[in-house]
Amino acid sequence: MQLDFKLLKNVLVVNVQGEIDMYNTDYLRSSIDNYLDQQPINRLVLNLEKVDFIDSSGLGIIIGRYKKMQARGGKVYIVGANPSVEKILVFAGINKIIPLYKNEQEITDI
């Protein structure tokens, strides 16, 4: 898994590449949380355009970041999920609490 971070004012964009599974969720969690704990971030954008696969532990990381952002009055967005990853997100009900967008330009409130 590779991560690329962009911090724009109070928005953190995380570009994830590879698989989000039980083998790398600790790295993903700690990497995102380092930014969230040190910066006044109120919008988190997870760009999953280059994610091939996500398992239940990956879904747990997304839910955990959602709860963390909710506690600080912020929002989470998911962008660019390919059809197979989007299917998993929808099946798990993630799309009911976190909006899914095709790209970052579709997000109007960041």
C-alpha positions as CSV (number, residue, x, y, z in Angstrom):
1,M,0.0,0.0,0.0
2,Q,1.2,3.5,-0.8
3,L,-0.2,6.7,0.7
4,D,0.0,10.2,-0.6
5,F,-1.2,13.1,1.6
6,K,-2.2,16.6,0.5
7,L,-3.1,19.1,3.2
8,L,-5.0,22.1,1.9
9,K,-6.0,24.5,4.7
10,N,-8.3,22.3,6.9
11,V,-8.8,19.5,4.3
12,L,-6.7,16.4,4.2
13,V,-6.7,14.4,1.0
14,V,-5.4,10.9,1.3
15,N,-4.6,9.1,-2.0
16,V,-4.5,5.4,-1.3
17,Q,-2.9,2.9,-3.7
18,G,-3.0,-0.9,-3.5
19,E,-5.1,-3.1,-1.2
20,I,-6.7,-2.0,2.1
21,D,-6.7,-5.2,4.1
22,M,-5.7,-6.6,7.5
23,Y,-2.0,-6.6,6.6
24,N,-1.8,-2.8,6.2
25,T,-4.7,-1.2,8.2
26,D,-2.5,-0.3,11.2
27,Y,-0.2,1.7,8.8
28,L,-3.2,3.4,7.2
29,R,-4.8,4.2,10.6
30,S,-1.7,5.6,12.2
31,S,-0.7,7.6,9.1
32,I,-4.1,9.3,8.9
33,D,-4.4,9.8,12.6
34,N,-0.9,11.5,12.8
35,Y,-2.3,14.2,10.5
36,L,-5.7,14.4,12.3
37,D,-4.0,14.6,15.7
38,Q,-1.6,17.4,14.7
39,Q,-3.6,19.6,12.4
40,P,-7.0,21.4,12.6
41,I,-8.5,19.2,9.9
42,N,-12.3,19.3,9.5
43,R,-12.6,17.5,6.1
44,L,-11.0,14.2,5.2
45,V,-11.1,13.0,1.6
46,L,-10.2,9.4,1.0
47,N,-9.3,8.9,-2.7
48,L,-9.7,5.2,-3.4
49,E,-9.1,5.5,-7.2
50,K,-6.1,3.2,-7.1
51,V,-7.4,0.8,-4.5
52,D,-7.9,-2.7,-5.9
53,F,-9.4,-4.4,-2.9
54,I,-10.8,-3.6,0.6
55,D,-11.7,-6.1,3.3
56,S,-13.7,-5.8,6.6
57,S,-10.6,-4.4,8.4
58,G,-10.3,-1.7,5.8
59,L,-14.0,-0.9,6.3
60,G,-13.3,-0.7,10.0
61,I,-10.6,1.9,9.4
62,I,-12.9,4.0,7.3
63,I,-15.6,3.9,10.0
64,G,-13.1,4.7,12.7
65,R,-11.9,7.8,10.8
66,Y,-15.6,8.8,10.2
67,K,-16.2,8.6,14.0
68,K,-13.1,10.5,14.8
69,M,-14.1,13.3,12.3
70,Q,-17.7,13.3,13.6
71,A,-16.4,13.9,17.1
72,R,-14.6,17.0,16.0
73,G,-17.5,18.3,13.9
74,G,-15.8,17.3,10.6
75,K,-16.8,15.3,7.5
76,V,-15.4,12.4,5.5
77,Y,-15.7,11.8,1.8
78,I,-14.8,8.9,-0.4
79,V,-13.9,9.5,-4.0
80,G,-12.9,7.5,-7.0
81,A,-13.8,4.0,-5.8
82,N,-13.7,1.5,-8.7
83,P,-16.9,-0.6,-9.3
84,S,-15.7,-3.6,-7.2
85,V,-14.6,-1.5,-4.3
86,E,-17.7,0.7,-4.5
87,K,-19.8,-2.5,-4.5
88,I,-18.2,-3.5,-1.2
89,L,-18.7,0.0,0.3
90,V,-22.4,0.0,-0.7
91,F,-22.9,-3.6,0.5
92,A,-21.5,-2.6,3.9
93,G,-23.7,0.5,4.0
94,I,-20.8,2.9,4.1
95,N,-22.5,5.0,1.5
96,K,-25.3,5.7,4.0
97,I,-23.0,7.7,6.3
98,I,-20.1,8.7,4.0
99,P,-20.9,10.2,0.6
100,L,-19.3,8.5,-2.4
101,Y,-18.1,10.7,-5.3
102,K,-16.5,9.9,-8.6
103,N,-13.8,12.6,-8.2
104,E,-12.7,15.4,-5.9
105,Q,-14.2,18.0,-8.1
106,E,-17.7,16.7,-7.3
107,I,-17.4,17.6,-3.7
108,T,-18.9,21.1,-3.3
109,D,-18.5,21.8,0.4
110,I,-14.7,21.5,0.9
